[in-house]
Amino acid sequence: MGIAVDYGNGIYLVDADHLRPGMAGIHLIAEAGRVAVIDAGTSLSLRGVRAALGQLGLSEAAVDHVILTHVHLDHAGGAGTMMQAFPQARLVVHPRGARHMIDPAKLVEGATAVYGENYIREVYPDILPVDPSRVVEAADGAEFFLAGRRLVCLDAPGHAYHHNVIMDAHGGIFTGDIFGLSYRELDVDGRQFIFPTTTPTQFDPEAMRGTIHRLLALAPPVIYQTHFGKFTDVACGARNLLRRLDRLVAQAVAERAKGDERHRRIKTAIMAYLIAEARDHGCRLEDSDLAKIWETDVELNTQGLTYWLDKTARQ
């Protein structure tokens, strides 16, 4: 356990130890003996980050910033635990997410409604509050410096209202979930497969399209996804991401009036579509293996799409 990948430029990927290897990552930026941690995983992720710091010859006191892309529990459930472990760190978070880090009760309540109490207890243990004096709200354009290395937070709605991306002056953007998911099991001859995450409850397709276009206009050489790691062909990835986003939305709209069958039909359609896209990509994994990899994502995508359908119907 520890550093999974050294990407160069002082950027390292650590597996967050969430559900399965290669599911979720935490990125470290190291500059002149100081460290920023991008996303916090769960409380179980701390041991991997500690091990990575040890491999770099750095102590816990070297961490200046824990920066959250957003406050969904697979990105922020471990924030309180890490803030206890890293005494010099400040927690940098979107203004709409800050209160949930200071008092995570409503965040836990909402996640429990989606996943169930037993699941939360097992997968997201020890969701701890953060001292308000150590929380920094990062609005659009907020700058932070790591031993002189400039990091900029940009508002990035579409996946969640409380989502930022982090732009690194050395190149690359840490995109959390707004630039989709790309698992390394689906890589084919260096080509990466990407698809959108439309999870509940704040999915907004128009905002997501706008954010993807904004990121594309910045022309980053690479992006760093929490799920999972470095994505290299950004322009091609954006085209595929937007195309697949439009298809998922269209599939959901087509099932709008299906009543009690709606959820099942949307979920089945999403899985079938992604498997077909993976085949076109050249992926040779069995359908059952793909379904296992995507099981959680497809269920959450379905929940987000159905929530969006209901919300737009009320407007």
Buried (B, 14 or more C-beta within 10 A) or exposed (E): EBBBBBBEBBBBBBBBBBEEEBBBBBBBBBBEEBBBBBBBBBBBBBEBBBBBBEBBEBBBEBBBBBBBBBBBBBBBBBBBBBBBBBEBBBBBBBBBBBBBBBEBEEBBEBBBEBBEEEEBEEBBEBBBBBEEEBBBBBEEEBEBBBBEBEBBBBBBBBBBBBBBBBBBEBEBBBBBBBBBBBBEEBBEEEBBBBBBBBBBBBBBBEBBBBBBEBBBEEEBEBBBBBBBBBBEBBEEBBBBBBEBBEBBBEBBBEBBEEEEEBBEBBBBBBBEBBBEBBEEBEBEBEEEEBBEBBEBBBBBBBBBBBBBBEBEEEE
